[in-house]
Amino acid sequence: MENKKTRRNLYRALRKTGVRKENISLDATFEEDLHFDTTDWKIFTYYLESIFKVNIEDESISKMSSVNDTLKLLRQTA
């Protein structure tokens, strides 16, 4: 149950960043599949921190390459 809620909120953050619904999948990469640039990362980080009420370090952000990596990070911080 917790996993579904976390994934749903993660997808919500991606949608608020401007990612199209059909492009979101666990194996989607930020650079190649979602075409994230510096601005997208800042917006995405803002929504992640506000939706999940966490503080994400820059070092952790640089390690995220896919949606699944972000989900794993959120599980560790929650």
VMD Tcl script that builds the backbone (N, CA, C; Angstrom):
set m [mol new atoms 234]
animate dup $m
set s [atomselect $m all]
$s set {name element resname resid chain x y z} {
  {N N MET 1 A 0.830 -1.198 0.000}
  {CA C MET 1 A 0.000 0.000 0.000}
  {C C MET 1 A 0.871 1.258 0.000}
  {N N GLU 2 A 1.866 1.270 0.869}
  {CA C GLU 2 A 2.759 2.426 0.944}
  {C C GLU 2 A 3.479 2.643 -0.376}
  {N N ASN 3 A 3.856 1.544 -1.026}
  {CA C ASN 3 A 4.556 1.622 -2.293}
  {C C ASN 3 A 3.696 2.297 -3.363}
  {N N LYS 4 A 2.419 1.959 -3.409}
  {CA C LYS 4 A 1.518 2.575 -4.390}
  {C C LYS 4 A 1.384 4.071 -4.156}
  {N N LYS 5 A 1.284 4.460 -2.904}
  {CA C LYS 5 A 1.142 5.874 -2.564}
  {C C LYS 5 A 2.415 6.634 -2.933}
  {N N THR 6 A 3.563 6.064 -2.627}
  {CA C THR 6 A 4.838 6.698 -2.956}
  {C C THR 6 A 4.981 6.843 -4.463}
  {N N ARG 7 A 4.683 5.789 -5.195}
  {CA C ARG 7 A 4.792 5.833 -6.652}
  {C C ARG 7 A 3.816 6.842 -7.257}
  {N N ARG 8 A 2.607 6.878 -6.740}
  {CA C ARG 8 A 1.608 7.824 -7.242}
  {C C ARG 8 A 2.062 9.263 -7.012}
  {N N ASN 9 A 2.615 9.548 -5.824}
  {CA C ASN 9 A 3.099 10.901 -5.535}
  {C C ASN 9 A 4.336 11.253 -6.356}
  {N N LEU 10 A 5.186 10.262 -6.608}
  {CA C LEU 10 A 6.349 10.489 -7.467}
  {C C LEU 10 A 5.892 10.836 -8.880}
  {N N TYR 11 A 4.936 10.112 -9.393}
  {CA C TYR 11 A 4.394 10.395 -10.728}
  {C C TYR 11 A 3.745 11.780 -10.761}
  {N N ARG 12 A 3.105 12.140 -9.652}
  {CA C ARG 12 A 2.496 13.477 -9.555}
  {C C ARG 12 A 3.561 14.561 -9.662}
  {N N ALA 13 A 4.689 14.360 -8.988}
  {CA C ALA 13 A 5.795 15.325 -9.060}
  {C C ALA 13 A 6.333 15.414 -10.482}
  {N N LEU 14 A 6.447 14.276 -11.154}
  {CA C LEU 14 A 6.907 14.281 -12.543}
  {C C LEU 14 A 5.934 15.019 -13.446}
  {N N ARG 15 A 4.648 14.799 -13.255}
  {CA C ARG 15 A 3.632 15.475 -14.066}
  {C C ARG 15 A 3.688 16.985 -13.843}
  {N N LYS 16 A 3.885 17.408 -12.590}
  {CA C LYS 16 A 3.978 18.842 -12.297}
  {C C LYS 16 A 5.227 19.455 -12.925}
  {N N THR 17 A 6.241 18.625 -13.140}
  {CA C THR 17 A 7.471 19.091 -13.776}
  {C C THR 17 A 7.273 19.265 -15.282}
  {N N GLY 18 A 6.225 18.660 -15.816}
  {CA C GLY 18 A 5.939 18.803 -17.240}
  {C C GLY 18 A 6.105 17.527 -18.038}
  {N N VAL 19 A 6.352 16.414 -17.362}
  {CA C VAL 19 A 6.520 15.137 -18.047}
  {C C VAL 19 A 5.135 14.602 -18.435}
  {N N ARG 20 A 5.034 14.155 -19.676}
  {CA C ARG 20 A 3.764 13.594 -20.146}
  {C C ARG 20 A 3.512 12.240 -19.505}
  {N N LYS 21 A 2.257 11.973 -19.216}
  {CA C LYS 21 A 1.858 10.759 -18.530}
  {C C LYS 21 A 2.374 9.492 -19.227}
  {N N GLU 22 A 2.287 9.461 -20.538}
  {CA C GLU 22 A 2.695 8.262 -21.276}
  {C C GLU 22 A 4.210 8.050 -21.278}
  {N N ASN 23 A 4.985 9.044 -20.888}
  {CA C ASN 23 A 6.440 8.904 -20.841}
  {C C ASN 23 A 6.945 8.396 -19.490}
  {N N ILE 24 A 6.058 8.346 -18.508}
  {CA C ILE 24 A 6.469 7.948 -17.166}
  {C C ILE 24 A 6.414 6.426 -17.032}
  {N N SER 25 A 7.553 5.856 -16.679}
  {CA C SER 25 A 7.645 4.436 -16.332}
  {C C SER 25 A 8.812 4.286 -15.376}
  {N N LEU 26 A 8.873 3.182 -14.666}
  {CA C LEU 26 A 9.930 2.992 -13.680}
  {C C LEU 26 A 11.311 2.968 -14.315}
  {N N ASP 27 A 11.412 2.461 -15.533}
  {CA C ASP 27 A 12.727 2.375 -16.169}
  {C C ASP 27 A 13.063 3.587 -17.033}
  {N N ALA 28 A 12.213 4.606 -17.037}
  {CA C ALA 28 A 12.487 5.823 -17.816}
  {C C ALA 28 A 13.674 6.568 -17.203}
  {N N THR 29 A 14.618 6.949 -18.060}
  {CA C THR 29 A 15.769 7.716 -17.590}
  {C C THR 29 A 15.472 9.203 -17.734}
  {N N PHE 30 A 16.030 9.980 -16.824}
  {CA C PHE 30 A 15.766 11.417 -16.834}
  {C C PHE 30 A 16.386 12.100 -18.051}
  {N N GLU 31 A 17.591 11.709 -18.389}
  {CA C GLU 31 A 18.298 12.380 -19.482}
  {C C GLU 31 A 17.762 11.972 -20.851}
  {N N GLU 32 A 17.716 10.677 -21.123}
  {CA C GLU 32 A 17.366 10.210 -22.462}
  {C C GLU 32 A 15.858 10.152 -22.714}
  {N N ASP 33 A 15.104 9.596 -21.773}
  {CA C ASP 33 A 13.670 9.398 -21.992}
  {C C ASP 33 A 12.828 10.623 -21.656}
  {N N LEU 34 A 13.168 11.290 -20.554}
  {CA C LEU 34 A 12.352 12.415 -20.097}
  {C C LEU 34 A 12.947 13.767 -20.490}
  {N N HIS 35 A 14.166 13.755 -21.031}
  {CA C HIS 35 A 14.832 14.952 -21.547}
  {C C HIS 35 A 14.936 16.069 -20.499}
  {N N PHE 36 A 15.363 15.693 -19.289}
  {CA C PHE 36 A 15.525 16.673 -18.214}
  {C C PHE 36 A 16.714 17.589 -18.491}
  {N N ASP 37 A 16.532 18.874 -18.206}
  {CA C ASP 37 A 17.638 19.825 -18.224}
  {C C ASP 37 A 17.776 20.396 -16.815}
  {N N THR 38 A 18.622 21.363 -16.640}
  {CA C THR 38 A 18.889 21.934 -15.316}
  {C C THR 38 A 17.623 22.490 -14.670}
  {N N THR 39 A 16.832 23.177 -15.445}
  {CA C THR 39 A 15.585 23.748 -14.919}
  {C C THR 39 A 14.621 22.650 -14.483}
  {N N ASP 40 A 14.493 21.598 -15.284}
  {CA C ASP 40 A 13.614 20.479 -14.924}
  {C C ASP 40 A 14.041 19.846 -13.602}
  {N N TRP 41 A 15.357 19.689 -13.422}
  {CA C TRP 41 A 15.855 19.102 -12.173}
  {C C TRP 41 A 15.480 19.962 -10.973}
  {N N LYS 42 A 15.614 21.265 -11.109}
  {CA C LYS 42 A 15.278 22.160 -9.997}
  {C C LYS 42 A 13.790 22.094 -9.670}
  {N N ILE 43 A 12.962 22.109 -10.687}
  {CA C ILE 43 A 11.511 22.035 -10.476}
  {C C ILE 43 A 11.139 20.684 -9.871}
  {N N PHE 44 A 11.684 19.614 -10.426}
  {CA C PHE 44 A 11.396 18.268 -9.940}
  {C C PHE 44 A 11.813 18.117 -8.479}
  {N N THR 45 A 12.990 18.611 -8.137}
  {CA C THR 45 A 13.468 18.539 -6.759}
  {C C THR 45 A 12.552 19.320 -5.820}
  {N N TYR 46 A 12.120 20.485 -6.258}
  {CA C TYR 46 A 11.197 21.286 -5.448}
  {C C TYR 46 A 9.912 20.497 -5.159}
  {N N TYR 47 A 9.329 19.908 -6.198}
  {CA C TYR 47 A 8.092 19.151 -5.995}
  {C C TYR 47 A 8.314 17.901 -5.159}
  {N N LEU 48 A 9.439 17.219 -5.358}
  {CA C LEU 48 A 9.727 16.051 -4.522}
  {C C LEU 48 A 9.801 16.439 -3.052}
  {N N GLU 49 A 10.545 17.500 -2.768}
  {CA C GLU 49 A 10.713 17.920 -1.382}
  {C C GLU 49 A 9.405 18.397 -0.771}
  {N N SER 50 A 8.583 19.081 -1.537}
  {CA C SER 50 A 7.332 19.586 -0.966}
  {C C SER 50 A 6.280 18.487 -0.842}
  {N N ILE 51 A 6.184 17.592 -1.796}
  {CA C ILE 51 A 5.177 16.525 -1.738}
  {C C ILE 51 A 5.527 15.496 -0.671}
  {N N PHE 52 A 6.804 15.115 -0.604}
  {CA C PHE 52 A 7.216 14.067 0.330}
  {C C PHE 52 A 7.726 14.603 1.659}
  {N N LYS 53 A 7.823 15.924 1.775}
  {CA C LYS 53 A 8.287 16.556 3.013}
  {C C LYS 53 A 9.657 16.005 3.434}
  {N N VAL 54 A 10.585 16.004 2.467}
  {CA C VAL 54 A 11.958 15.561 2.706}
  {C C VAL 54 A 12.918 16.617 2.177}
  {N N ASN 55 A 14.161 16.518 2.616}
  {CA C ASN 55 A 15.216 17.382 2.093}
  {C C ASN 55 A 16.180 16.481 1.327}
  {N N ILE 56 A 16.309 16.714 0.044}
  {CA C ILE 56 A 17.146 15.875 -0.801}
  {C C ILE 56 A 18.462 16.599 -1.077}
  {N N GLU 57 A 19.551 15.950 -0.723}
  {CA C GLU 57 A 20.881 16.513 -0.913}
  {C C GLU 57 A 21.251 16.503 -2.394}
  {N N ASP 58 A 22.068 17.464 -2.791}
  {CA C ASP 58 A 22.530 17.541 -4.182}
  {C C ASP 58 A 23.248 16.267 -4.608}
  {N N GLU 59 A 23.983 15.667 -3.697}
  {CA C GLU 59 A 24.704 14.433 -3.991}
  {C C GLU 59 A 23.735 13.308 -4.356}
  {N N SER 60 A 22.621 13.229 -3.660}
  {CA C SER 60 A 21.619 12.205 -3.943}
  {C C SER 60 A 20.962 12.443 -5.295}
  {N N ILE 61 A 20.738 13.688 -5.624}
  {CA C ILE 61 A 20.108 14.022 -6.900}
  {C C ILE 61 A 21.004 13.601 -8.056}
  {N N SER 62 A 22.287 13.812 -7.902}
  {CA C SER 62 A 23.211 13.460 -8.986}
  {C C SER 62 A 23.288 11.955 -9.209}
  {N N LYS 63 A 22.897 11.154 -8.226}
  {CA C LYS 63 A 22.913 9.695 -8.361}
  {C C LYS 63 A 21.650 9.150 -9.024}
  {N N MET 64 A 20.629 9.969 -9.138}
  {CA C MET 64 A 19.373 9.509 -9.736}
  {C C MET 64 A 19.467 9.572 -11.254}
  {N N SER 65 A 19.333 8.429 -11.894}
  {CA C SER 65 A 19.368 8.419 -13.355}
  {C C SER 65 A 18.041 7.954 -13.952}
  {N N SER 66 A 17.218 7.307 -13.139}
  {CA C SER 66 A 15.925 6.829 -13.631}
  {C C SER 66 A 14.838 7.081 -12.592}
  {N N VAL 67 A 13.616 6.885 -13.005}
  {CA C VAL 67 A 12.477 7.055 -12.101}
  {C C VAL 67 A 12.581 6.043 -10.964}
  {N N ASN 68 A 13.019 4.838 -11.272}
  {CA C ASN 68 A 13.157 3.807 -10.248}
  {C C ASN 68 A 14.208 4.190 -9.209}
  {N N ASP 69 A 15.294 4.842 -9.618}
  {CA C ASP 69 A 16.305 5.327 -8.667}
  {C C ASP 69 A 15.691 6.316 -7.681}
  {N N THR 70 A 14.826 7.169 -8.183}
  {CA C THR 70 A 14.163 8.154 -7.321}
  {C C THR 70 A 13.248 7.458 -6.334}
  {N N LEU 71 A 12.541 6.447 -6.794}
  {CA C LEU 71 A 11.649 5.686 -5.919}
  {C C LEU 71 A 12.451 5.021 -4.800}
  {N N LYS 72 A 13.596 4.462 -5.127}
  {CA C LYS 72 A 14.461 3.829 -4.116}
  {C C LYS 72 A 14.946 4.863 -3.106}
  {N N LEU 73 A 15.349 6.031 -3.583}
  {CA C LEU 73 A 15.805 7.098 -2.695}
  {C C LEU 73 A 14.676 7.517 -1.736}
  {N N LEU 74 A 13.484 7.643 -2.256}
  {CA C LEU 74 A 12.351 8.050 -1.417}
  {C C LEU 74 A 12.041 6.998 -0.364}
  {N N ARG 75 A 12.189 5.744 -0.699}
  {CA C ARG 75 A 11.965 4.678 0.288}
  {C C ARG 75 A 12.993 4.755 1.405}
  {N N GLN 76 A 14.228 5.118 1.069}
  {CA C GLN 76 A 15.284 5.219 2.078}
  {C C GLN 76 A 15.078 6.405 3.008}
  {N N THR 77 A 14.564 7.518 2.463}
  {CA C THR 77 A 14.415 8.715 3.280}
  {C C THR 77 A 13.134 8.723 4.094}
  {N N ALA 78 A 12.169 7.897 3.708}
  {CA C ALA 78 A 10.880 7.878 4.420}
  {C C ALA 78 A 10.916 7.003 5.635}
}
mol reanalyze $m
mol bondsrecalc $m
mol representation Tube
mol addrep $m
